[in-house]
């Protein structure tokens, strides 16, 4: 039996007006945020770290609210504050104090849910797991946005990593919509096809190489940002980062919602938008280290 959320999603997919309206909203929102995003990429430092922490904190709140729909009680204040601290800490300390911070967050979460159980919560053990998983996923992995930006030529590596996943997603969507026949993950995301996925990888490789060549001209002398590094980075990110999108789809399917939130018209929630950023930044960070 299909869920109400699934029926609504299918109806929206079939309705050309709904698709056109959603596309228009997406374009407007993207154009609104693009100048600010590029400025933050170029400035780096605390302005970018605060932006990344804010985005991940909003995503963490949406994550917690997803599971609250099914009666679980993840600790939203701890989720939000833990994620913010883990992301912001990457700027002054890198990953040097991560073990201590994760230990303190884990202890705080355990204490919170022990008290919550004593007050009548029925599934505090599972609630604790949700709190810890969300903090680790969005705080630790999300922190790579800051870590990547702080590398030598980090602005170019960050721009390359995120641009590649955006372009790869666009290529996958365009080809999958027109020529997709073989479903990639029917239960999680019925619209994703193997044809679209392969088109996304090709788009990622080509755009990575092209952007790498362009950014090499703007980067510092001797920079490792270039055609080869862009090609490799584009291939790896476009092949692996879509798992982040499927992972969030898995959560949404479990709680039977179409979007994680409604903060961004046409895009859904913040968590819907950062799902691929997380792995693009993490993979971009380690690939940048390999080429440096």
Secondary structure by P-SEA (a helix, b strand, c coil): cccaaaaaaaaaaacaaaaaaaaaaaaaaaaaaaaaaaaaaaaccaaaaaaaaaaaaaaaaaaaaaaaaacccccaaaaaaaaaaaaaacccccccaaaaaaaaaaaaaaaaaaaaaaaccccaaaaaaaaaaaaaacccccaaaaaaaaccaaaaaaaaaaaaaaaaaaaaaaaaaccccccccccccccccaaaaaaaaaaaaaaaaaaaaaaaaaccccccccaaaaaaaaaaaaaccaaaaaaaaaaaaaaccccccccccccccccccaaaaaaaaaaaaaaaaaac
